Amino acid sequence: MNRSPIRPFLIATVATFAVWALSPWLTGHVEPWDADGWYYAVALVLSGVLSGLLAPKPLWALYLGGMAGQVLYLLLLRPIDPLLGVGLLFVSLWSLVFVTGGFIGGRLRRWSR
């Protein structure tokens, strides 16, 4: 099996960028962690599962891609403010939720074969 990190990294980057891009339409909040309810956590787990189904390994590439997609959204589409450092810390922690979903997706993929 090909263990190149490029595919899982890119899939995870697109998936987590989409979580942020869809947040205003689905929740009414520009930042998904400000949304009421479980949107951010559920969206990260589901996008992680999908990413893990498509490209399960290496997990570190899924994690870094999960962070990259969120950071790209923050840097490209949100104004830079003094709380950016806190946001980056949150993204690094929330990316653990995403990669947990990726792990689950990888196990589902393996189980289905």
mmCIF file of the C-alpha atoms, coordinates in Angstrom:
data_MODEL
# 
_entry.id   MODEL 
# 
loop_
_atom_site.group_PDB 
_atom_site.id 
_atom_site.type_symbol 
_atom_site.label_atom_id 
_atom_site.label_alt_id 
_atom_site.label_comp_id 
_atom_site.label_asym_id 
_atom_site.label_entity_id 
_atom_site.label_seq_id 
_atom_site.pdbx_PDB_ins_code 
_atom_site.Cartn_x 
_atom_site.Cartn_y 
_atom_site.Cartn_z 
_atom_site.occupancy 
_atom_site.B_iso_or_equiv 
_atom_site.pdbx_formal_charge 
_atom_site.auth_seq_id 
_atom_site.auth_comp_id 
_atom_site.auth_asym_id 
_atom_site.auth_atom_id 
_atom_site.pdbx_PDB_model_num 
ATOM 1   C CA . MET A 1 1   ? 0.000   0.000  0.000  1.00 0.00 ? 1   MET A CA 1 
ATOM 2   C CA . ASN A 1 2   ? 1.248   3.470  -0.868 1.00 0.00 ? 2   ASN A CA 1 
ATOM 3   C CA . ARG A 1 3   ? 2.025   5.430  2.312  1.00 0.00 ? 3   ARG A CA 1 
ATOM 4   C CA . SER A 1 4   ? 2.756   8.763  0.673  1.00 0.00 ? 4   SER A CA 1 
ATOM 5   C CA . PRO A 1 5   ? 1.631   11.609 2.927  1.00 0.00 ? 5   PRO A CA 1 
ATOM 6   C CA . ILE A 1 6   ? 0.592   13.914 0.075  1.00 0.00 ? 6   ILE A CA 1 
ATOM 7   C CA . ARG A 1 7   ? -2.871  12.483 -0.641 1.00 0.00 ? 7   ARG A CA 1 
ATOM 8   C CA . PRO A 1 8   ? -4.073  12.282 2.996  1.00 0.00 ? 8   PRO A CA 1 
ATOM 9   C CA . PHE A 1 9   ? -2.623  15.736 3.694  1.00 0.00 ? 9   PHE A CA 1 
ATOM 10  C CA . LEU A 1 10  ? -4.478  17.312 0.755  1.00 0.00 ? 10  LEU A CA 1 
ATOM 11  C CA . ILE A 1 11  ? -7.747  15.516 1.494  1.00 0.00 ? 11  ILE A CA 1 
ATOM 12  C CA . ALA A 1 12  ? -7.597  16.594 5.147  1.00 0.00 ? 12  ALA A CA 1 
ATOM 13  C CA . THR A 1 13  ? -6.735  20.168 4.164  1.00 0.00 ? 13  THR A CA 1 
ATOM 14  C CA . VAL A 1 14  ? -9.750  20.427 1.864  1.00 0.00 ? 14  VAL A CA 1 
ATOM 15  C CA . ALA A 1 15  ? -12.046 18.726 4.393  1.00 0.00 ? 15  ALA A CA 1 
ATOM 16  C CA . THR A 1 16  ? -11.237 21.025 7.302  1.00 0.00 ? 16  THR A CA 1 
ATOM 17  C CA . PHE A 1 17  ? -11.233 24.117 5.098  1.00 0.00 ? 17  PHE A CA 1 
ATOM 18  C CA . ALA A 1 18  ? -14.776 23.083 4.117  1.00 0.00 ? 18  ALA A CA 1 
ATOM 19  C CA . VAL A 1 19  ? -15.803 22.793 7.785  1.00 0.00 ? 19  VAL A CA 1 
ATOM 20  C CA . TRP A 1 20  ? -14.924 26.462 8.230  1.00 0.00 ? 20  TRP A CA 1 
ATOM 21  C CA . ALA A 1 21  ? -16.319 27.558 4.862  1.00 0.00 ? 21  ALA A CA 1 
ATOM 22  C CA . LEU A 1 22  ? -19.690 25.912 5.548  1.00 0.00 ? 22  LEU A CA 1 
ATOM 23  C CA . SER A 1 23  ? -20.011 27.212 9.096  1.00 0.00 ? 23  SER A CA 1 
ATOM 24  C CA . PRO A 1 24  ? -21.635 30.588 8.236  1.00 0.00 ? 24  PRO A CA 1 
ATOM 25  C CA . TRP A 1 25  ? -24.310 28.899 6.148  1.00 0.00 ? 25  TRP A CA 1 
ATOM 26  C CA . LEU A 1 26  ? -24.996 25.996 8.484  1.00 0.00 ? 26  LEU A CA 1 
ATOM 27  C CA . THR A 1 27  ? -24.713 27.747 11.841 1.00 0.00 ? 27  THR A CA 1 
ATOM 28  C CA . GLY A 1 28  ? -24.841 31.490 11.210 1.00 0.00 ? 28  GLY A CA 1 
ATOM 29  C CA . HIS A 1 29  ? -21.414 31.841 12.860 1.00 0.00 ? 29  HIS A CA 1 
ATOM 30  C CA . VAL A 1 30  ? -18.253 32.692 10.953 1.00 0.00 ? 30  VAL A CA 1 
ATOM 31  C CA . GLU A 1 31  ? -16.118 30.712 13.379 1.00 0.00 ? 31  GLU A CA 1 
ATOM 32  C CA . PRO A 1 32  ? -17.387 27.163 13.886 1.00 0.00 ? 32  PRO A CA 1 
ATOM 33  C CA . TRP A 1 33  ? -16.321 26.997 17.520 1.00 0.00 ? 33  TRP A CA 1 
ATOM 34  C CA . ASP A 1 34  ? -18.710 29.887 18.239 1.00 0.00 ? 34  ASP A CA 1 
ATOM 35  C CA . ALA A 1 35  ? -21.703 27.939 16.935 1.00 0.00 ? 35  ALA A CA 1 
ATOM 36  C CA . ASP A 1 36  ? -24.290 26.701 19.388 1.00 0.00 ? 36  ASP A CA 1 
ATOM 37  C CA . GLY A 1 37  ? -24.415 22.965 19.757 1.00 0.00 ? 37  GLY A CA 1 
ATOM 38  C CA . TRP A 1 38  ? -22.080 20.370 18.401 1.00 0.00 ? 38  TRP A CA 1 
ATOM 39  C CA . TYR A 1 39  ? -21.461 21.617 14.851 1.00 0.00 ? 39  TYR A CA 1 
ATOM 40  C CA . TYR A 1 40  ? -17.686 21.988 15.105 1.00 0.00 ? 40  TYR A CA 1 
ATOM 41  C CA . ALA A 1 41  ? -17.019 18.682 16.850 1.00 0.00 ? 41  ALA A CA 1 
ATOM 42  C CA . VAL A 1 42  ? -19.425 16.697 14.666 1.00 0.00 ? 42  VAL A CA 1 
ATOM 43  C CA . ALA A 1 43  ? -18.191 18.352 11.461 1.00 0.00 ? 43  ALA A CA 1 
ATOM 44  C CA . LEU A 1 44  ? -14.570 17.596 12.366 1.00 0.00 ? 44  LEU A CA 1 
ATOM 45  C CA . VAL A 1 45  ? -15.320 13.964 13.220 1.00 0.00 ? 45  VAL A CA 1 
ATOM 46  C CA . LEU A 1 46  ? -17.382 13.410 10.062 1.00 0.00 ? 46  LEU A CA 1 
ATOM 47  C CA . SER A 1 47  ? -14.831 15.098 7.817  1.00 0.00 ? 47  SER A CA 1 
ATOM 48  C CA . GLY A 1 48  ? -12.124 13.079 9.569  1.00 0.00 ? 48  GLY A CA 1 
ATOM 49  C CA . VAL A 1 49  ? -14.005 9.827  8.970  1.00 0.00 ? 49  VAL A CA 1 
ATOM 50  C CA . LEU A 1 50  ? -14.447 10.714 5.307  1.00 0.00 ? 50  LEU A CA 1 
ATOM 51  C CA . SER A 1 51  ? -10.761 11.602 5.014  1.00 0.00 ? 51  SER A CA 1 
ATOM 52  C CA . GLY A 1 52  ? -9.780  8.361  6.723  1.00 0.00 ? 52  GLY A CA 1 
ATOM 53  C CA . LEU A 1 53  ? -11.989 6.371  4.359  1.00 0.00 ? 53  LEU A CA 1 
ATOM 54  C CA . LEU A 1 54  ? -10.350 8.023  1.349  1.00 0.00 ? 54  LEU A CA 1 
ATOM 55  C CA . ALA A 1 55  ? -6.734  8.054  2.557  1.00 0.00 ? 55  ALA A CA 1 
ATOM 56  C CA . PRO A 1 56  ? -6.231  6.506  6.004  1.00 0.00 ? 56  PRO A CA 1 
ATOM 57  C CA . LYS A 1 57  ? -2.482  6.718  6.445  1.00 0.00 ? 57  LYS A CA 1 
ATOM 58  C CA . PRO A 1 58  ? -0.242  8.146  7.626  1.00 0.00 ? 58  PRO A CA 1 
ATOM 59  C CA . LEU A 1 59  ? -2.228  9.612  10.498 1.00 0.00 ? 59  LEU A CA 1 
ATOM 60  C CA . TRP A 1 60  ? 0.293   12.395 11.048 1.00 0.00 ? 60  TRP A CA 1 
ATOM 61  C CA . ALA A 1 61  ? -0.417  13.627 7.497  1.00 0.00 ? 61  ALA A CA 1 
ATOM 62  C CA . LEU A 1 62  ? -4.147  13.680 8.280  1.00 0.00 ? 62  LEU A CA 1 
ATOM 63  C CA . TYR A 1 63  ? -3.439  15.660 11.452 1.00 0.00 ? 63  TYR A CA 1 
ATOM 64  C CA . LEU A 1 64  ? -1.185  18.183 9.720  1.00 0.00 ? 64  LEU A CA 1 
ATOM 65  C CA . GLY A 1 65  ? -3.623  18.498 6.827  1.00 0.00 ? 65  GLY A CA 1 
ATOM 66  C CA . GLY A 1 66  ? -6.462  19.011 9.298  1.00 0.00 ? 66  GLY A CA 1 
ATOM 67  C CA . MET A 1 67  ? -4.514  21.831 10.881 1.00 0.00 ? 67  MET A CA 1 
ATOM 68  C CA . ALA A 1 68  ? -3.461  23.269 7.522  1.00 0.00 ? 68  ALA A CA 1 
ATOM 69  C CA . GLY A 1 69  ? -7.006  23.564 6.187  1.00 0.00 ? 69  GLY A CA 1 
ATOM 70  C CA . GLN A 1 70  ? -8.187  25.430 9.257  1.00 0.00 ? 70  GLN A CA 1 
ATOM 71  C CA . VAL A 1 71  ? -5.126  27.672 9.422  1.00 0.00 ? 71  VAL A CA 1 
ATOM 72  C CA . LEU A 1 72  ? -5.414  28.491 5.722  1.00 0.00 ? 72  LEU A CA 1 
ATOM 73  C CA . TYR A 1 73  ? -9.015  29.533 6.217  1.00 0.00 ? 73  TYR A CA 1 
ATOM 74  C CA . LEU A 1 74  ? -8.085  31.681 9.227  1.00 0.00 ? 74  LEU A CA 1 
ATOM 75  C CA . LEU A 1 75  ? -5.191  33.370 7.430  1.00 0.00 ? 75  LEU A CA 1 
ATOM 76  C CA . LEU A 1 76  ? -6.814  33.817 4.024  1.00 0.00 ? 76  LEU A CA 1 
ATOM 77  C CA . LEU A 1 77  ? -10.444 34.556 4.819  1.00 0.00 ? 77  LEU A CA 1 
ATOM 78  C CA . ARG A 1 78  ? -10.511 35.984 8.344  1.00 0.00 ? 78  ARG A CA 1 
ATOM 79  C CA . PRO A 1 79  ? -9.062  39.273 9.517  1.00 0.00 ? 79  PRO A CA 1 
ATOM 80  C CA . ILE A 1 80  ? -5.855  38.920 11.477 1.00 0.00 ? 80  ILE A CA 1 
ATOM 81  C CA . ASP A 1 81  ? -6.459  39.977 15.067 1.00 0.00 ? 81  ASP A CA 1 
ATOM 82  C CA . PRO A 1 82  ? -4.585  39.807 18.378 1.00 0.00 ? 82  PRO A CA 1 
ATOM 83  C CA . LEU A 1 83  ? -6.285  36.515 19.271 1.00 0.00 ? 83  LEU A CA 1 
ATOM 84  C CA . LEU A 1 84  ? -4.810  34.680 16.266 1.00 0.00 ? 84  LEU A CA 1 
ATOM 85  C CA . GLY A 1 85  ? -2.334  32.851 18.519 1.00 0.00 ? 85  GLY A CA 1 
ATOM 86  C CA . VAL A 1 86  ? -5.173  31.555 20.692 1.00 0.00 ? 86  VAL A CA 1 
ATOM 87  C CA . GLY A 1 87  ? -7.020  30.503 17.531 1.00 0.00 ? 87  GLY A CA 1 
ATOM 88  C CA . LEU A 1 88  ? -3.984  28.585 16.305 1.00 0.00 ? 88  LEU A CA 1 
ATOM 89  C CA . LEU A 1 89  ? -3.745  26.801 19.657 1.00 0.00 ? 89  LEU A CA 1 
ATOM 90  C CA . PHE A 1 90  ? -7.445  25.884 19.455 1.00 0.00 ? 90  PHE A CA 1 
ATOM 91  C CA . VAL A 1 91  ? -6.960  24.614 15.894 1.00 0.00 ? 91  VAL A CA 1 
ATOM 92  C CA . SER A 1 92  ? -4.070  22.387 16.971 1.00 0.00 ? 92  SER A CA 1 
ATOM 93  C CA . LEU A 1 93  ? -6.199  20.873 19.747 1.00 0.00 ? 93  LEU A CA 1 
ATOM 94  C CA . TRP A 1 94  ? -9.382  20.536 17.660 1.00 0.00 ? 94  TRP A CA 1 
ATOM 95  C CA . SER A 1 95  ? -7.343  18.834 14.953 1.00 0.00 ? 95  SER A CA 1 
ATOM 96  C CA . LEU A 1 96  ? -6.988  15.932 17.382 1.00 0.00 ? 96  LEU A CA 1 
ATOM 97  C CA . VAL A 1 97  ? -10.770 15.482 17.073 1.00 0.00 ? 97  VAL A CA 1 
ATOM 98  C CA . PHE A 1 98  ? -10.399 15.473 13.287 1.00 0.00 ? 98  PHE A CA 1 
ATOM 99  C CA . VAL A 1 99  ? -7.592  12.897 13.299 1.00 0.00 ? 99  VAL A CA 1 
ATOM 100 C CA . THR A 1 100 ? -9.613  10.700 15.673 1.00 0.00 ? 100 THR A CA 1 
ATOM 101 C CA . GLY A 1 101 ? -12.309 10.682 12.995 1.00 0.00 ? 101 GLY A CA 1 
ATOM 102 C CA . GLY A 1 102 ? -9.597  9.870  10.463 1.00 0.00 ? 102 GLY A CA 1 
ATOM 103 C CA . PHE A 1 103 ? -8.497  6.908  12.554 1.00 0.00 ? 103 PHE A CA 1 
ATOM 104 C CA . ILE A 1 104 ? -12.105 5.675  12.728 1.00 0.00 ? 104 ILE A CA 1 
ATOM 105 C CA . GLY A 1 105 ? -12.466 6.100  8.969  1.00 0.00 ? 105 GLY A CA 1 
ATOM 106 C CA . GLY A 1 106 ? -9.280  4.130  8.401  1.00 0.00 ? 106 GLY A CA 1 
ATOM 107 C CA . ARG A 1 107 ? -10.563 1.314  10.607 1.00 0.00 ? 107 ARG A CA 1 
ATOM 108 C CA . LEU A 1 108 ? -13.899 1.295  8.775  1.00 0.00 ? 108 LEU A CA 1 
ATOM 109 C CA . ARG A 1 109 ? -12.057 1.102  5.471  1.00 0.00 ? 109 ARG A CA 1 
ATOM 110 C CA . ARG A 1 110 ? -9.952  -1.774 6.699  1.00 0.00 ? 110 ARG A CA 1 
ATOM 111 C CA . TRP A 1 111 ? -12.966 -3.560 8.184  1.00 0.00 ? 111 TRP A CA 1 
ATOM 112 C CA . SER A 1 112 ? -14.970 -3.229 4.956  1.00 0.00 ? 112 SER A CA 1 
ATOM 113 C CA . ARG A 1 113 ? -12.291 -5.026 2.943  1.00 0.00 ? 113 ARG A CA 1 
# 
